[in-house]
Amino acid sequence: MGGRSASSRRWLEEHHGDPYVARARRLGFRSRAAFKLLEIDARDRILLSGMTVIDLGAAPGGWSQVVAQAVGSRGRVLAIDPIPIERLSGVTVITGSIFEDRVAGALREALGGVKADLVLSDVAPNMSGIRAVDAARALALAETARDFAIELLKPGGDFLVKVFQGAGMDGLLASLRAGFRRVSIRKPQASRGRSGEVYVLGRGYGL
């Protein structure tokens, strides 16, 4: 049980030397992931005052912080994650997995019949290191997030989801192109270069 694995050591070295980690601490963001969303929003303007936004896989709350600031007091942010999230002003937290029917029910109840303007998903699986297994887990999460979006978005709403390039991505993109007016792929600078993650943005649901 002695030393750390090579991958763990590499992650720690990257983390401590990461300028986005330092900026997140300085600006009070809970995670460096906040800058990924900020970059995408600067380009695509997906966050507007007064929006109702669902944040899937929200812990520790970096994206929800960005969203709450953007939508303001007239907006709503619903954050879902199996890991408990410390209280955030302007954010309603639902603790549980997006695979649980209970969580889906709690989300519908919290919405109170209102449809969302935007569904976000920065969900990632626990990585096993086995490429095929990790890709399948990531795809299942992205597809579940897509199903949430299809059910809960209002006409014209937007969907942003993290995916990992590999088997199954083409099928996911095809399903999104069938439901959204425009689908784009984004790779923020804040996303680590060696990561296979990209973000798929679907705009104009049902249009």
Backbone torsions as a table, in degrees:
resi	resn	phi	psi	omega
1	MET	NA	15.2	-169.0
2	GLY	-61.0	-98.7	-170.4
3	GLY	-82.8	171.8	176.7
4	ARG	-74.9	157.0	175.3
5	SER	-70.1	161.7	179.0
6	ALA	-60.6	-38.9	-178.9
7	SER	-67.3	-37.8	178.1
8	SER	-65.6	-42.0	178.3
9	ARG	-62.7	-42.7	-180.0
10	ARG	-61.9	-42.4	179.8
11	TRP	-62.8	-44.0	-179.1
12	LEU	-63.6	-40.5	178.8
13	GLU	-63.2	-45.1	178.9
14	GLU	-63.0	-43.5	-175.7
15	HIS	-62.1	-47.8	-175.8
16	HIS	-72.5	-24.2	178.4
17	GLY	-98.0	9.0	-173.1
18	ASP	-85.1	120.5	-179.5
19	PRO	-64.8	-27.5	178.6
20	TYR	-70.5	-33.4	175.5
21	VAL	-63.5	-44.4	179.4
22	ALA	-63.7	-41.8	179.4
23	ARG	-65.3	-39.5	179.6
24	ALA	-61.6	-43.0	178.6
25	ARG	-63.8	-42.7	-176.8
26	ARG	-65.0	-37.3	-176.0
27	LEU	-93.3	-3.3	176.5
28	GLY	83.9	15.9	174.8
29	PHE	-80.3	146.1	-176.8
30	ARG	-76.6	-17.3	178.4
31	SER	-154.8	157.6	176.9
32	ARG	-65.3	-19.9	-179.5
33	ALA	-60.0	-22.0	178.7
34	ALA	-54.8	-35.5	-176.4
35	PHE	-72.1	-25.8	175.1
36	LYS	-63.9	-46.9	-180.0
37	LEU	-67.4	-40.1	178.2
38	LEU	-60.8	-40.7	177.7
39	GLU	-63.3	-45.9	-179.3
40	ILE	-64.4	-41.5	-179.9
41	ASP	-66.5	-36.9	178.6
42	ALA	-61.2	-33.0	-179.6
43	ARG	-84.8	-42.1	-168.0
44	ASP	-110.2	-9.3	177.5
45	ARG	53.2	58.6	-178.8
46	ILE	-93.6	-12.9	-177.5
47	LEU	-109.3	121.6	-178.8
48	LEU	-133.1	153.9	178.5
49	SER	-57.7	138.8	175.0
50	GLY	85.8	-0.7	-178.6
51	MET	-69.6	155.0	164.9
52	THR	-103.3	120.8	-172.1
53	VAL	-128.0	135.3	174.2
54	ILE	-106.6	128.2	-178.7
55	ASP	-115.1	103.7	-179.4
56	LEU	-89.4	137.2	-177.8
57	GLY	68.8	47.1	-165.6
58	ALA	-81.3	-23.2	-174.7
59	ALA	-61.0	141.8	3.0
60	PRO	-85.8	2.5	174.3
61	GLY	119.8	9.0	-177.8
62	GLY	-60.4	-45.6	178.9
63	TRP	-68.6	-40.6	-179.9
64	SER	-61.5	-35.2	175.9
65	GLN	-60.3	-47.7	-179.8
66	VAL	-61.5	-44.9	-177.0
67	VAL	-65.4	-45.9	-178.2
68	ALA	-59.4	-39.8	177.5
69	GLN	-64.7	-39.0	-175.5
70	ALA	-74.0	-42.7	-174.8
71	VAL	-81.3	-21.6	175.2
72	GLY	70.6	-169.6	-174.2
73	SER	-69.4	-21.7	178.9
74	ARG	-84.6	-10.0	-179.6
75	GLY	-97.2	177.5	177.6
76	ARG	-136.4	141.2	176.3
77	VAL	-127.2	124.4	176.7
78	LEU	-114.4	117.0	-174.3
79	ALA	-110.8	130.6	-177.6
80	ILE	-124.5	132.1	174.2
81	ASP	-166.4	146.4	175.1
82	PRO	-68.9	-21.5	177.2
83	ILE	-87.8	127.5	179.5
84	PRO	-56.4	138.9	-179.5
85	ILE	-110.1	128.0	177.0
86	GLU	-61.5	148.0	-174.5
87	ARG	-51.4	136.2	175.7
88	LEU	-128.0	131.7	179.1
89	SER	-61.0	129.7	177.4
90	GLY	82.2	7.6	-176.5
91	VAL	-122.7	128.7	172.6
92	THR	-95.0	123.1	-175.7
93	VAL	-103.7	131.8	172.3
94	ILE	-117.3	117.6	-176.3
95	THR	-92.3	121.2	179.5
96	GLY	156.5	173.5	-178.4
97	SER	-88.7	145.8	177.8
98	ILE	-67.7	-10.5	176.5
99	PHE	-84.8	-8.6	-177.4
100	GLU	-88.1	131.0	175.8
101	ASP	-60.4	-35.1	-180.0
102	ARG	-58.8	-40.8	-178.8
103	VAL	-68.8	-42.8	177.3
104	ALA	-60.1	-40.5	178.7
105	GLY	-65.6	-42.1	179.4
106	ALA	-64.8	-35.3	178.8
107	LEU	-67.7	-44.1	177.8
108	ARG	-61.5	-41.4	-179.8
109	GLU	-64.2	-42.1	-180.0
110	ALA	-65.1	-33.8	178.4
111	LEU	-71.3	-27.8	176.8
112	GLY	61.0	37.2	178.4
113	GLY	87.4	-5.9	178.3
114	VAL	-85.1	141.6	176.2
115	LYS	-91.7	153.5	-177.3
116	ALA	-85.1	149.7	173.2
117	ASP	-82.6	-28.3	-173.1
118	LEU	-152.1	134.3	171.4
119	VAL	-116.6	127.4	179.0
120	LEU	-113.6	144.0	174.6
121	SER	-143.2	110.7	173.2
122	ASP	-107.9	27.7	-176.2
123	VAL	-68.4	137.4	174.0
124	ALA	-136.8	146.2	179.4
125	PRO	-76.8	162.7	167.6
126	ASN	-69.5	118.4	-173.1
127	MET	-76.7	131.5	179.0
128	SER	-92.9	-18.4	-173.6
129	GLY	89.8	-7.9	176.0
130	ILE	-95.8	110.4	-168.3
131	ARG	-54.2	-47.9	-176.4
132	ALA	-65.1	-39.7	179.5
133	VAL	-66.4	-45.6	-178.8
134	ASP	-64.2	-40.1	179.7
135	ALA	-63.8	-41.1	-180.0
136	ALA	-65.8	-41.8	178.5
137	ARG	-63.8	-44.0	-179.5
138	ALA	-63.7	-40.2	179.9
139	LEU	-65.2	-41.5	179.2
140	ALA	-60.9	-39.4	177.9
141	LEU	-66.0	-44.9	-179.6
142	ALA	-63.8	-39.3	179.6
143	GLU	-67.9	-37.5	177.3
144	THR	-66.5	-40.7	175.9
145	ALA	-61.7	-41.1	177.0
146	ARG	-60.0	-41.6	-179.9
147	ASP	-63.9	-39.1	174.6
148	PHE	-59.4	-46.1	-177.4
149	ALA	-62.0	-44.6	-178.5
150	ILE	-61.5	-38.1	-179.0
151	GLU	-75.5	-37.2	-164.9
152	LEU	-108.1	-7.8	179.5
153	LEU	-81.3	144.6	171.6
154	LYS	-79.6	158.9	176.0
155	PRO	-55.1	131.8	-177.5
156	GLY	89.3	-4.3	-179.6
157	GLY	-70.8	169.0	-176.2
158	ASP	-119.1	158.4	-177.3
159	PHE	-140.5	126.9	176.9
160	LEU	-123.1	123.1	-175.1
161	VAL	-136.7	138.8	173.8
162	LYS	-80.0	133.3	174.7
163	VAL	-133.5	161.0	176.6
164	PHE	-112.5	127.2	-176.1
165	GLN	-61.4	132.0	-178.6
166	GLY	155.2	-163.2	-177.0
167	ALA	-58.1	134.8	176.9
168	GLY	95.3	-16.7	-176.7
169	MET	-66.1	-37.7	-179.7
170	ASP	-61.1	-40.2	178.9
171	GLY	-65.3	-40.7	177.7
172	LEU	-63.1	-44.6	179.1
173	LEU	-61.4	-40.8	-179.9
174	ALA	-62.8	-40.9	180.0
175	SER	-66.7	-34.8	178.4
176	LEU	-72.2	-38.6	178.7
177	ARG	-64.5	-26.5	178.2
178	ALA	-74.8	-21.9	-175.3
179	GLY	-109.9	-17.2	-176.2
180	PHE	-119.4	149.7	-178.0
181	ARG	-65.0	-38.3	-178.9
182	ARG	-143.7	137.4	179.4
183	VAL	-126.3	127.9	-178.9
184	SER	-129.9	157.0	176.7
185	ILE	-111.8	132.8	-179.7
186	ARG	-124.1	140.3	174.4
187	LYS	-128.7	90.7	-177.5
188	PRO	-61.9	151.2	176.2
189	GLN	-61.8	-29.5	-179.7
190	ALA	-71.4	-12.7	175.8
191	SER	-76.5	128.7	-177.0
192	ARG	-59.5	135.9	-173.1
193	GLY	-57.8	-38.2	-176.9
194	ARG	-79.3	-7.9	180.0
195	SER	-76.5	141.1	176.3
196	GLY	-84.1	7.3	-176.8
197	GLU	-76.0	142.8	167.3
198	VAL	-137.9	168.0	178.6
199	TYR	-117.2	131.5	178.9
200	VAL	-104.8	127.0	-177.9
201	LEU	-113.5	115.6	174.6
202	GLY	-102.1	127.6	-176.8
203	ARG	-121.0	140.7	175.7
204	GLY	75.5	58.8	-179.1
205	TYR	-60.2	130.7	174.0
206	GLY	75.2	8.0	-178.0
207	LEU	-99.1	NA	NA
